[in-house]
Amino acid sequence: MTKIKTKKSVVARFKKTGTGKLKRTRPGRRHLLAKKSSKRKRKLRSQALVDKGQLKTYSRLMGLI
């Protein structure tokens, strides 16, 4: 059986935590920031965890499984 190639775009977007979960950045912080409140922009700075339903898919694409 051949090795599974890693998807470099997925590796660039996610980081693995110590417990095996994946961290991601929140969308919506690139442009059109004038209409967004300071509170909303501040919340977008923080990282979020990948949903449990998508964790297996992204882990496989990253070559972790």
C-alpha positions as CSV (number, residue, x, y, z in Angstrom):
1,M,0.0,0.0,0.0
2,T,1.3,3.4,-0.9
3,K,1.8,6.3,1.5
4,I,-0.8,9.0,1.7
5,K,0.5,12.4,0.6
6,T,-0.1,15.3,3.0
7,K,-2.2,18.2,1.8
8,K,0.1,21.2,2.3
9,S,-2.8,23.7,2.3
10,V,-4.4,21.9,5.3
11,V,-1.1,21.7,7.2
12,A,-0.6,25.4,6.7
13,R,-4.1,26.2,8.1
14,F,-4.2,24.0,11.2
15,K,-1.9,23.3,14.1
16,K,-2.1,20.2,16.3
17,T,-2.5,20.6,20.1
18,G,-0.8,18.4,22.7
19,T,-4.0,16.4,23.2
20,G,-4.4,15.7,19.5
21,K,-7.0,18.4,18.7
22,L,-6.6,20.9,15.8
23,K,-6.5,24.6,16.2
24,R,-7.8,26.9,13.5
25,T,-8.1,30.6,12.9
26,R,-11.5,32.3,12.7
27,P,-12.7,33.5,9.3
28,G,-13.8,37.1,8.7
29,R,-10.6,39.1,9.7
30,R,-9.2,39.9,6.3
31,H,-11.2,42.8,4.9
32,L,-14.4,44.9,5.5
33,L,-13.2,45.6,9.0
34,A,-14.7,49.1,9.3
35,K,-18.2,47.9,9.8
36,K,-17.2,45.3,12.4
37,S,-17.2,46.3,16.0
38,S,-14.0,46.3,18.1
39,K,-15.4,43.6,20.3
40,R,-16.1,41.4,17.3
41,K,-12.7,41.9,15.8
42,R,-11.1,41.2,19.1
43,K,-13.0,37.9,19.3
44,L,-11.9,37.0,15.8
45,R,-8.2,37.2,16.9
46,S,-8.5,34.1,19.2
47,Q,-8.1,30.7,17.8
48,A,-10.8,28.0,17.8
49,L,-10.8,24.2,17.8
50,V,-11.9,22.2,14.8
51,D,-15.3,20.6,15.2
52,K,-15.3,16.9,16.3
53,G,-17.1,15.9,13.1
54,Q,-14.3,17.3,10.9
55,L,-11.4,16.3,13.0
56,K,-10.9,12.9,11.5
57,T,-11.0,14.3,7.9
58,Y,-8.5,17.0,8.5
59,S,-6.2,14.7,10.5
60,R,-6.1,12.3,7.6
61,L,-5.3,15.1,5.1
62,M,-2.5,16.3,7.4
63,G,-1.1,12.8,7.5
64,L,-1.6,12.4,11.3
65,I,-3.7,9.2,11.0
